Amino acid sequence: MADRLSRIPRSFKVLTVVSGLALMFSGGFVAGRAGTVLGQGQLSTDGGVLHLGTRAPTDLSGVDFDMFWSVWDLVKSEYVDQPVSDKDLYYGALSGLVSGLKDPYTTFFDPKEAQAFNQQLDGTFFGIGAEIGLDKDGNVVVIAPLPETPAAKAGIRSDDHILAIDGTDTTGMTVNEAVDRIRGEKGTTVTLTILHTDAKATAEIPIVRDEIKTKSVKWEMRDDGIAVVTVSIFNEDTVGLFTSAVDDIKKQKAKGLILDLRNDPGGLLDAAIHLAGFWMDGKTAVIEESGGDRKEFPAAGPNSLSDMPTVVLVNGGSASASEILSGALQDYHMATLVGEKTFGKGSVQQYRDLPDGSAVKITIAHWLTPLGRSINKEGIAPDTEVKFTLEDLNAKRDPQLQAALDLLKKE
């Protein structure tokens, strides 16, 4: 094995997170984007144990690296379309390495994918405007379409199953593969084969890609004195826009507030925690659990809505950061949740930039609500369940919003 190990680069850089910035994607993840070099280490082998500098030894006694290099050499020499790119094989191997964890939220990004990923976090990207994930059976599904995007206008809905993308079967696809196929240049068309959860037949839906600009907060003051604030995603502009909305709502002496988190797939953790602070400054907003250890994240905000009657609207497209916020408000009885059970994305991913522009997003923990309820795969159940059906959509009625209005009018 020693001669084969010599083909692995002998120096490496280890990145560790030093920034408190938290990010979420594909239904939510937490990430520190800044990193620092801890040092370089040397690779050596002793009795089948791989030593990587300062890192803990890895037991490779059951792994035959000869087979890896045999496959590498076979592909390089026999694949029909030559020449074969060493870099493509290298990135493919790294992607395969993390996919071995069988965790849909642990992902390797090559430099191009990492750049596109960060563009989405900045709030602007090209595509159809739908958050994509995998369900518990590994099927590619829509977590939520973003409002006023090509996906939403084409009738794509939360929990839609994407059976094919431009005729390519999605069975066995990773989230990254699906997203890469759906994204594209502005003005081009992608055709999705969709199965709506409440339909018996599939539909071929062509969607023209466009630039997706996500203004994350919108609000209105109704004639009855109730303010409706919609947060569609938690990104860089959310805290500022929400703060401005609350200032105006308070000036207009709103009687109650409806916080609409339906189809909000997540976003920046810091933004969710800050928004929680509008109702419960200083209290625990969420708990991170890893290996039995727990870390509490306190809400830090102006506490200006603590006396405001509040209803939160949620559904199956409410994921990650939106589940953190709604779960905290529910635990402290600061709001009543109305709608349908949330998605259940409560695992924590750390995002690490790598020296060549690529990146790794890896699951390191799980989220719990302040009372210790697990979010991952469980979701948050509303206090008042109200379904939103296809018939409601076609009739342009919103029974969930109406239920929220009725609750506030009783208070």
N, C-alpha and C positions, 0 to 999 in steps of 0.2 A: 504493500500500500504506500510505502514511503516515496517511491518514484512518482506515483500518481499524485500524491499530495504536493509534490514539488511544483505541480502545474497550477496550484492555487496561489494567488498573489500573497507574498510573504509579509506585507505590511497592510495595515488597515486603520481606519479611523473610526472611533466609537463616538457617537453623538449622544448627548444626554440633554434632556429638556431643562432649560433654566428660566423659561418664560412662563408667566402665569396665564398667558392667553389660552383660551379654550375654544375649540372648534368642533363643529359637528357636520356630518354629511351622510347621505343615503339613509335617512331615518335617524341620523344622529351619531356623533362620536366626539370624544374629547381629545384635544391635541395641544401640545405645546409646540409652537412653530419655531422658536429660536433654539439653537443648540450650540454646544461648545465642544471642542476637541478635548477629550480626556487624555489622549496619548496614543502612542503607537505600540503595538505588541507584535511578537513573533509567533509564527505558527510552528508547532513541533508535535511529534507524536511519540507516545511511549506506551507500549503494551495495549494498543488499540484505543487509547484515550487521547483525544485531540485537545491540545492546549493552545489557547489564543491569548497570549500576553497576560493582561491583568484579569481576563474573564475567567469564570469558573470552568474547570475542565468539562468537556463533553464526551460522554461514553459513546464511541462509534464502533464498539466491538461487534455489533450485529449489522453493520453497514459496510457494503463492499463498494468502495469508490471506483474500483476497476470497472464495474458495470456502468457507472455514470460516464466515464471517459470512453468506454466502448460504444455507448449509444451516441455520444458526441461525435466520435470519429465516424460512425456509421452514417449519421446524418450528413456530415461534412463531405463524405465521399460518394454516397449513393443517392441522395435526394435528387429528384429529377430536374428541378429548376436550380441550376448553379449560376453564379457562386452563392453560397450560403453565408449570411452575415454572422460573424462571431458575436457581435454586439446583440443582435436579435436573439441568438441562442442563449447568451448570458442573461439578458433580461427575462427571457422566457423561463430559464432555470430558477431565477429568483422568485418569479411569480408563482411557479410551481411549488417552491419551497414553502411559501406562506399558505398556499392553498391546501397543503397537506394538513393544516390545522382543522380543516373543514368548518371554518368559521366565516360566514359571508361578509363579516365586517372587518376582517383582517386582510389587508390588501397591500400588494406591492405596486407602486406607480413608476413607470419609466419616466424620463424627463418630460416628454410631451404630455403624458397623462397627468403628471404632477402640476404642470403649468395650467392645464385645463381645469383641474380640481381647484386650484387657488383662484382662478378667474371666477368660478362659481361662488366661492366664499366672499369674493369682493362684490358680488351682486350683479355681475354682468357676464353672460356667456351666450353661445349660439346653440340652439337645439329646439326642443318642443316645449320645455317648461314643465316637466313632470319628474317627481322624485321616484326613483326606481329602487326596489329591494327584492329580497327573496322571502317567501313565506316559509312556514315550518317544514314544508315538504320539499323545499329547494326550488319552487317554481318562481319565475320572474313575474313580479307583480308591481302595480303602481301603488306606492304609498300615498301619494297625493299629487294632483295637478296643481300648479301654481295659478292663481287667479289671473284672468285676462291674458293668458298665454295661448299659443297654438294648440297645446294639448287640451286645455279647458274648452276652447272654442270648438274643438273637434268632437267633444263629448266624452273624452277620457275621464274616468272616475276613479276614486279611491277603491282599492282592492280589485281593480280590473286585472285579469291574467293576460300577460303578453305571450301568446303562443308562438309567434314568429315575428321576425323583423326583416322586412324586404324578402320574405319567403324563406328565411333561414330559421329553422326550428330552434327555439330557445332552451330546449331540454338540456340540462347540464351546464348551461351558461353561467358564468359568474356575473355579479353586478357590474363589474368593470367592462366585461365584454359586451353586455347589453347596452350600457351607456355609450360606449365607443361606437357601436353600430347606429344608435339613435341620433347621436350628435352629428353635426355636419354644417356645411356652409349655409349662410343665409340664402333663402330662396330655393334651396333644393328640397326634394320631397322624400320622406321616409314613410313606408307603409307598414302599419302594425296590424297583425292578426290578433284581435282582442276577443276575450270571453268575459262579458260582464257577469258578475256573480249572480245576478237575478235574471239572467237570460239563458236560453237553452241552445242558442245557435251562435256561432262565431261571426265576427264582422271584420271585413277588411277596411281599415281606416287610413287613408292617405293624409299626411300632415305636412304642411310646408314649414320648414325650419325658419326660425327668425332669431334676432338678437333678443335675449331674455334679460330684461331689466327689472329687478325686483325691488320695488319700493315697499318695504316690509310692513308699514303701519298705515292704515286708513281709518277714519272715524267720521261719525255723523252725530249730530244732536237732533233727536226726534222731537216732534211737536209736543209729545206727552212728557218731555223733560228727561227721557232716558237716553243716555249716550251709548252708542254701539261702537266699540273699538275692535277692529280686525287686525290681528297679527298673522301674516301669511308665512313668515319665515323669520328666524332670529339671525340677523346679520349685522354688519357694521353700522347701519343707520338706525337700528331698532330703538336703542335707548334714547337717542336724541329725538326721534319722531314721537315716541311714546310719551316722553317728558313734555314735549310741546302740546300734545293732545290733552294730557291730564291738566296742564295749566289752563287751557281753554275750557275744559269741562268743568273745572272748579269755579272759574270765573262766571260761567253761565249757570252755576248752582244746579247741576244735574241732580235728579232725584234718585237715580240708580245707574248702574253701569253693566253692560253686557260685554264681556271679553270673548271674542269669537276666535277660537283656536282650531276650528275645524279645518282639516286638510293642511295643517301647519306641520311640515315634516321635521322640524328641528332647526338647528343653527348654532349660534354661539352660546356656549354655556354661560359665560359671563353676563350676556344679555338677559338670559332667563333668570339668573340669580338677582340681577339688578331690578328687573321688573317685579320679582317677588317682594323686594324691599319697599315697594309702594304700599303694600298691605301689612308687612310684618318685619320691619327693620330690626335686625339683630337676632332674629330667630333662625334656626337651622332651616335652610331651603332644600337641601338634598344631602344624602349620605353616600359616600363612595365606599364600597366594600370589596376587599381583595384578600384572599387567603385568611379570612377570619378577622382581619384588621378593618377598622372603620374610621373614616375621616369625614368630619362634618363641614359643610360649606354654609356659613351664615349669610343670610340676605343682608344686603347693604343698600339702602335706598331712602327716599324722603319720608316714607310712612304716611303719605298724604291721602291715601285711599282707605285707611284702616276703618274709617267710619262710613264708608260708601257701600250701600247694599250692592252686592255683586253677584252676577251669574256668569259662569264660564260655559261656553258651548264647545263640545268635543265630539269627535267621531273616530272611525277607524283610520283616518288619515292623520290624526294628531299623534305625533311621534316625538320621542326623545326630549328635546328641550321643552316642548309644549307639554309633555307628560310630567316633567319635573316641576314646571310652574303650576299646572293644574292639580297635581298630587299634593303639593305643599299647601295650596290654598284650601284644598279639601281637608287635609289633616288638621289644620288649625281652625276650621269652620269659618274661614274668612270669605268663602264663596260657596254657592251651590252649583254643582256640575250637572249640566243637562245635555242629553244627546245619546251617543252610543259609546261603547267601550273603545278605548284608545288602542293604538297599534301594538304597544308592548315592546318598544326598543329601549332597553335599559342597560346595555353594556357600554363600557367605557373604552374608547380607543385613544391611543397616544399616537400622534403624528410626528415622524422624525424625518427631517430633510437629510439627504445623503449628499456627499461631496460633488457628484456629477449632475445634480439637479433632479435625480430620482428621489423617491420617498417611500416610507413604509408606514402604514396605519395598522396598529396592532392592539387587540383587545387586552386590557390590563386589569379591568375591574367591572363591577356592576353597580347600578344606581338603586338606591332605596329612597322611599319617601321619608320625611322627618320622623314618622312613627314606625319606620322599619319595614314598610311594605315593599316587596320586590316589584319593580317595574318590568324587568326583562321577561318577555314571553307571557307576562300576566296582564299588562295593561292597567289602565285606571278605569274602574267602573263608575258611571255617572250616578249621582244621587237620584236623579229622575231620568229614566230611560224613555227616549222619544225617537222613533225610527224616522228616517228620511228615505222614502221609497222612490222608485222610478216614476211612479204615477205623480208623486209630489213634484218631482223635477219637471216633468212634462207639463204639469198644470201651473208651474211657476209659483208654487206655494212653499212656505218654509215652516213646517210644524214645530221644528226645534226652536227657531227664533220666537215663534208665537208663544211657546211654552215658557220661554225665558221672560218674555214681556209680562205674561200673566202672573208669574211668580213675583216679579218686582212690583207689580201694581197692587198685590195683596199686602205688601209690607208697608 
